[in-house]
Amino acid sequence: MSAAPDRQTTLQIDCVIIGAGPVGLFQAFQLGLQEIPCQIVDALPHAGGQCVELYADKPIYDVPGIPVCSGRELAERLQQQLAPFKTPLHLGQQVEGLVRQDDGRWRLQTSAGLVLLARAVVIAAGVGAFVPRRVAIDGLSSFEGRQVHYHAVEPDRLKDQRVVVQGGDEAALETALQLAASGQCASVTLLHRNSKFKADPALEAALQQALADGRIALALGQPVGLQPSADGQRLAALEIAIDDEHTETLAADALLPRLGLSPKLGPIADWGLAMERKLLSVDPATLATSLDGIHAVGDICHYPGKRKLLLCGFHEATLAAFAIAAWLRPEQRQLLQYTTTSPRLHELLGVAGKSDRA
Ligand SMILES: Cc1cc2nc3c(=O)[nH]c(=O)nc-3n(C[C@H](O)[C@H](O)[C@H](O)COP(=O)(O)OP(=O)(O)OC[C@H]3O[C@@H](n4cnc5c(N)ncnc54)[C@H](O)[C@@H]3O)c2cc1C
């Protein structure tokens, strides 16, 4: 995985995939079988898309050949399958711009300043980029990444700090409990608008126990303002409205808002691609969009009969890989090779010469 670049970095490649959800990951695998080097960009700090973000621990029963696996497990298996191709993943950055260059290549620009120049692009953006719901307090955004963390943060970065976790659902409770268990923070406070939580009973029982033991403190109210440090450089405390008339001050060295994620189609709608009801119209035979060199697969694409299912996304990724190979190498005859028997595919997968499985 690449770190977000400080300055603008430009990479030139054959193909870029926007989205490291299950379909984007399988797309990279299929492109690998076609010997098309690609790189993936995702707004989330990890791969797996909806499977990891929306139902990581829930079971999936309809992936062929896997009677049951969790969302997280499927994402892990897809990454294992992709491993032989060593596909670079640029995580935690949203693709904001997609513009055609004079030489026909596509120029992608990410929110972290990365520029990718590619001959082909696959949009596997699902329901859009998952963006954490922001806390609406004036001035808070200037502390993001330093003291305000919307995504997972290692407990040792919060060593000896007074940490406030905001939210009342599973993500908030899990974060507060994990930090309390790490024993690294000076204090852990769960901040929620009321004492009703949206979490499974076992998690809530664990929270109640931690509150009773004093490992976690509970603050009820809504953050409405902030207090900076004397030099204005750091966040020192939050102002919490506890009812219509009263506010309290809550000291905070770090704020971890866990208010859920909302998918945002975002800039994709501005790239000049033909759309139907916020989805990208594609040819079901090739998954080509209305613009040359750009394909769309998975939940983001639309054609008659489209179903938003993993299996359908995997099928689309396979057809798109063949179509992209034909687009990039029009002079080459396309062969259908089986992973079971093709020596070339065995070489690509790093299994050449390995003995057959019983
Ligand atoms: C609760 C739930 C249960 C489900 N259960 C099943 C099931 O049992 N079986 C089944 O077949 N399907 C199931 N599905 C549907 C399945 O999860 C989706 O069909 C699948 O996730 C689609 O994969 P995808 O890769 O197209 O999109 P996603 O999983 O949505 O991934 C898209 C990725 O693109 C990224 N992205 C978007 N825009 C940008 C951008 N501009 N820049 C950078 N990154 C971007 C997003 O951050 C995201 O990670 C379920 C869905 C839900 C919500």
Ligand as a Chemical Component Dictionary entry (heavy atoms), coordinates in Angstrom:
data_LIG
# 
_chem_comp.id                   LIG 
_chem_comp.type                 NON-POLYMER 
_chem_comp.pdbx_formal_charge   0 
_chem_comp.three_letter_code    LIG 
# 
loop_
_chem_comp_atom.comp_id 
_chem_comp_atom.atom_id 
_chem_comp_atom.alt_atom_id 
_chem_comp_atom.type_symbol 
_chem_comp_atom.charge 
_chem_comp_atom.model_Cartn_x 
_chem_comp_atom.model_Cartn_y 
_chem_comp_atom.model_Cartn_z 
_chem_comp_atom.pdbx_ordinal 
LIG C1  C1  C 0 -25.529 -5.305  4.421  1  
LIG C2  C2  C 0 -25.188 -5.841  3.050  2  
LIG C3  C3  C 0 -25.149 -7.198  2.842  3  
LIG C4  C4  C 0 -24.845 -7.719  1.574  4  
LIG N1  N1  N 0 -24.841 -9.073  1.409  5  
LIG C5  C5  C 0 -24.586 -9.584  0.168  6  
LIG C6  C6  C 0 -24.638 -10.998 -0.052 7  
LIG O1  O1  O 0 -24.925 -11.778 0.862  8  
LIG N2  N2  N 0 -24.355 -11.440 -1.315 9  
LIG C7  C7  C 0 -24.068 -10.612 -2.368 10 
LIG O2  O2  O 0 -23.816 -11.072 -3.465 11 
LIG N3  N3  N 0 -24.009 -9.261  -2.172 12 
LIG C8  C8  C 0 -24.278 -8.726  -0.943 13 
LIG N4  N4  N 0 -24.262 -7.372  -0.758 14 
LIG C9  C9  C 0 -23.933 -6.511  -1.916 15 
LIG C10 C10 C 0 -22.417 -6.456  -2.148 16 
LIG O3  O3  O 0 -21.756 -6.096  -0.948 17 
LIG C11 C11 C 0 -22.119 -5.450  -3.253 18 
LIG O4  O4  O 0 -22.719 -5.905  -4.446 19 
LIG C12 C12 C 0 -20.599 -5.310  -3.450 20 
LIG O5  O5  O 0 -19.977 -4.792  -2.306 21 
LIG C13 C13 C 0 -20.304 -4.383  -4.626 22 
LIG O6  O6  O 0 -18.910 -4.324  -4.725 23 
LIG P1  P1  P 0 -18.190 -3.101  -5.464 24 
LIG O7  O7  O 0 -16.737 -3.417  -5.404 25 
LIG O8  O8  O 0 -18.856 -2.845  -6.754 26 
LIG O9  O9  O 0 -18.529 -1.807  -4.573 27 
LIG P2  P2  P 0 -18.193 -1.432  -3.044 28 
LIG O10 O10 O 0 -18.157 -2.621  -2.180 29 
LIG O11 O11 O 0 -19.189 -0.362  -2.706 30 
LIG O12 O12 O 0 -16.733 -0.789  -3.126 31 
LIG C14 C14 C 0 -16.544 0.419   -3.831 32 
LIG C15 C15 C 0 -15.283 1.079   -3.325 33 
LIG O13 O13 O 0 -15.000 2.205   -4.155 34 
LIG C16 C16 C 0 -14.503 3.261   -3.352 35 
LIG N5  N5  N 0 -14.731 4.531   -4.063 36 
LIG C17 C17 C 0 -15.881 5.025   -4.562 37 
LIG N6  N6  N 0 -15.675 6.204   -5.184 38 
LIG C18 C18 C 0 -14.347 6.453   -5.084 39 
LIG C19 C19 C 0 -13.502 7.521   -5.526 40 
LIG N7  N7  N 0 -13.973 8.567   -6.217 41 
LIG N8  N8  N 0 -12.188 7.469   -5.213 42 
LIG C20 C20 C 0 -11.680 6.414   -4.498 43 
LIG N9  N9  N 0 -12.425 5.382   -4.070 44 
LIG C21 C21 C 0 -13.745 5.401   -4.364 45 
LIG C22 C22 C 0 -15.311 3.143   -2.060 46 
LIG O14 O14 O 0 -14.634 3.767   -0.968 47 
LIG C23 C23 C 0 -15.420 1.622   -1.902 48 
LIG O15 O15 O 0 -14.403 1.079   -1.094 49 
LIG C24 C24 C 0 -24.563 -6.838  0.487  50 
LIG C25 C25 C 0 -24.576 -5.456  0.711  51 
LIG C26 C26 C 0 -24.892 -4.952  1.968  52 
LIG C27 C27 C 0 -24.914 -3.459  2.174  53 
# 
loop_
_chem_comp_bond.comp_id 
_chem_comp_bond.atom_id_1 
_chem_comp_bond.atom_id_2 
_chem_comp_bond.value_order 
_chem_comp_bond.pdbx_ordinal 
LIG C1  C2  SING 1  
LIG C2  C3  SING 2  
LIG C2  C26 DOUB 3  
LIG C3  C4  DOUB 4  
LIG C4  N1  SING 5  
LIG C4  C24 SING 6  
LIG N1  C5  DOUB 7  
LIG C5  C6  SING 8  
LIG C5  C8  SING 9  
LIG C6  O1  DOUB 10 
LIG C6  N2  SING 11 
LIG N2  C7  SING 12 
LIG C7  O2  DOUB 13 
LIG C7  N3  SING 14 
LIG N3  C8  DOUB 15 
LIG C8  N4  SING 16 
LIG N4  C9  SING 17 
LIG N4  C24 SING 18 
LIG C9  C10 SING 19 
LIG C10 O3  SING 20 
LIG C10 C11 SING 21 
LIG C11 O4  SING 22 
LIG C11 C12 SING 23 
LIG C12 O5  SING 24 
LIG C12 C13 SING 25 
LIG C13 O6  SING 26 
LIG O6  P1  SING 27 
LIG P1  O7  DOUB 28 
LIG P1  O8  SING 29 
LIG P1  O9  SING 30 
LIG O9  P2  SING 31 
LIG P2  O10 DOUB 32 
LIG P2  O11 SING 33 
LIG P2  O12 SING 34 
LIG O12 C14 SING 35 
LIG C14 C15 SING 36 
LIG C15 O13 SING 37 
LIG C15 C23 SING 38 
LIG O13 C16 SING 39 
LIG C16 N5  SING 40 
LIG C16 C22 SING 41 
LIG N5  C17 SING 42 
LIG N5  C21 SING 43 
LIG C17 N6  DOUB 44 
LIG N6  C18 SING 45 
LIG C18 C19 SING 46 
LIG C18 C21 DOUB 47 
LIG C19 N7  SING 48 
LIG C19 N8  DOUB 49 
LIG N8  C20 SING 50 
LIG C20 N9  DOUB 51 
LIG N9  C21 SING 52 
LIG C22 O14 SING 53 
LIG C22 C23 SING 54 
LIG C23 O15 SING 55 
LIG C24 C25 DOUB 56 
LIG C25 C26 SING 57 
LIG C26 C27 SING 58 
# 
